[in-house]
């Protein structure tokens, strides 16, 4: 075989390559990849998330921060008539951008001292209902407390959460209490009252 390499038909892989140059090229490639990912998440993805969330009814502002490896999304929510539908819309939007379990959705509301006091007294009934399932008595107790305090209350629930919205004049308080299907990844993204 004339013209063939003395060591075989195919030259040894890497023959003539310098190890420091190969290592530097690998490190540079990795740095560019991770840097590009960071720039995309920081400047493009977060902006898209904020813009889409702010387009939803009732949303007055959005803050996205990375805390302990999770996206912390704080939504400044105005007065909404259906907290459950609004929360589900917010969560659905976030699930299109982030994997389940990688974000925490928090709602910022406009609480007054009176609303916080009523919630402090009534939260026991909500958490008891979340454990025992006595939702009818919870609703009756909270509605009677709110009525006695001159406040409006809207309660709702689904298979994963209890939604509590208290209103008094220009102030409102939102609380979302997980219950039911424990152990699902979706319960990671819960929260209210940032």
C-alpha positions in Angstrom: 0.0 0.0 0.0 1.9 2.9 -1.3 1.1 6.3 0.3 -0.5 4.7 3.4 0.6 5.8 6.8 3.2 3.5 8.3 1.2 3.0 11.4 -1.9 1.9 9.5 -4.4 3.2 7.1 -6.0 5.6 9.6 -3.7 7.9 11.6 -4.1 7.8 15.3 -6.8 10.1 16.6 -5.2 13.3 18.0 -1.8 12.7 16.4 -0.1 16.1 16.3 -2.7 17.7 18.6 -1.5 19.5 21.7 -3.3 18.6 24.9 -3.3 22.1 26.3 -5.0 23.5 23.2 -7.7 20.8 23.2 -8.3 21.5 26.9 -8.5 25.2 26.4 -11.0 24.8 23.5 -13.2 22.5 25.6 -13.2 25.0 28.5 -13.9 27.9 26.2 -16.8 26.0 24.6 -18.3 25.2 28.0 -17.9 28.8 29.1 -19.7 30.1 26.0 -22.5 27.5 26.4 -23.1 28.4 30.1 -22.7 32.1 29.5 -25.2 32.0 26.6 -27.6 30.0 28.7 -27.3 32.7 31.5 -27.8 35.6 29.1 -30.8 33.9 27.6 -32.5 33.2 30.9 -31.6 36.6 32.4 -32.4 38.9 29.5 -34.8 37.0 27.2 -36.7 34.3 29.2 -37.3 36.4 32.3 -38.5 39.3 30.1 -40.9 37.0 28.1 -42.3 35.6 31.4 -42.8 39.1 32.8 -44.5 40.4 29.6 -46.9 37.5 29.3 -47.8 37.6 33.0 -48.4 41.3 33.0 -50.8 40.9 30.1 -53.1 38.9 32.3 -56.1 40.6 33.9 -55.4 41.9 37.4 -51.6 41.7 37.2 -50.0 45.0 38.2 -46.4 44.0 38.4 -44.1 41.0 38.1 -40.7 40.3 39.6 -38.6 37.2 38.7 -35.6 36.3 40.8 -33.4 33.2 41.0 -33.3 32.1 44.7 -31.6 28.8 45.8 -31.8 27.3 42.3 -35.5 28.1 41.9 -37.3 30.9 40.0 -39.1 33.0 42.5 -41.9 34.8 40.7 -43.7 37.5 42.7 -46.9 38.8 41.1 -48.3 42.0 42.4 -52.0 41.2 41.9 -54.7 43.8 41.9 -58.3 43.1 43.1 -59.6 40.1 41.2 -63.0 38.5 41.4 -61.9 34.9 40.8 -58.7 34.1 42.6 -58.7 30.5 41.5 -59.0 31.2 37.8 -56.4 34.0 38.1 -53.9 31.8 40.0 -54.4 28.9 37.5 -53.7 31.3 34.6 -50.5 32.5 36.3 -49.4 29.0 37.0 -50.2 27.8 33.5 -48.1 30.6 32.0 -45.2 29.7 34.3 -45.5 26.0 33.4 -45.0 26.9 29.7 -41.6 28.5 30.6 -40.3 26.5 33.6 -40.3 22.8 34.4 -42.5 21.7 37.3 -40.8 22.1 40.6 -38.4 24.8 39.4 -40.5 27.8 40.2 -42.3 29.3 43.2 -45.3 31.5 42.5 -46.0 34.2 45.2 -48.8 36.7 45.2 -48.4 40.2 46.6 -51.6 41.7 47.8 -52.7 44.9 49.6 -53.3 43.8 53.2 -54.6 45.9 55.9 -54.1 45.2 59.6 -57.8 44.3 59.9 -57.6 41.8 57.1 -54.5 40.2 58.6 -56.2 40.0 61.9 -59.2 38.2 60.4 -56.9 35.8 58.5 -54.9 35.1 61.7 -58.2 34.1 63.4 -59.7 32.2 60.5 -56.7 30.4 59.2 -57.1 27.6 61.7 -60.4 26.6 60.1 -58.8 26.6 56.7 -55.8 24.4 57.8 -58.2 22.1 59.7 -60.3 21.7 56.6 -57.2 20.9 54.6 -56.4 18.1 57.0 -59.9 16.8 58.0 -61.9 17.7 54.9 -64.6 19.7 56.8 -64.9 22.4 54.1 -68.5 23.3 54.7 -67.9 24.2 58.3 -64.7 26.1 57.3 -66.7 28.2 54.8 -69.5 28.9 57.3 -67.0 30.0 60.0 -65.0 32.3 57.7 -68.1 33.8 56.1 -69.6 34.6 59.5 -66.3 36.1 60.8 -66.0 38.2 57.6 -69.6 39.4 57.8 -69.2 40.4 61.4 -66.1 42.4 60.6 -67.8 44.1 57.6 -65.6 42.4 55.1 -66.3 40.5 51.9 -64.9 37.0 51.5 -64.6 34.7 48.5 -63.7 31.0 49.0 -62.9 28.5 46.3 -61.1 25.2 46.0 -59.9 22.6 43.6 -58.3 19.2 44.1 -55.0 20.8 45.2 -55.7 24.1 46.9 -58.0 26.3 49.0 -58.3 29.9 47.7 -59.2 32.6 50.2 -59.8 36.2 49.1 -60.7 38.8 51.7 -61.8 42.3 50.7 -62.4 45.5 52.7 -62.6 48.8 50.9 -59.4 49.4 48.8 -57.6 46.5 50.7 -57.5 42.8 49.8 -55.7 39.7 51.1 -55.1 36.5 49.1 -54.1 33.2 50.6 -53.7 29.9 48.8 -53.5 26.9 51.0 -52.3 23.5 49.6 -54.3 20.4 50.4 -55.2 17.1 49.1 -53.0 15.5 46.5 -49.8 15.6 48.6 -46.5 14.6 47.0 -47.3 16.0 43.6 -44.6 18.2 42.1 -47.2 21.0 41.5 -47.4 21.7 45.2 -43.9 23.1 45.1 -45.1 26.1 43.2 -47.5 27.3 45.9 -47.7 30.4 47.9 -49.3 33.7 48.5 -48.8 37.0 50.3 -45.1 37.6 49.4 
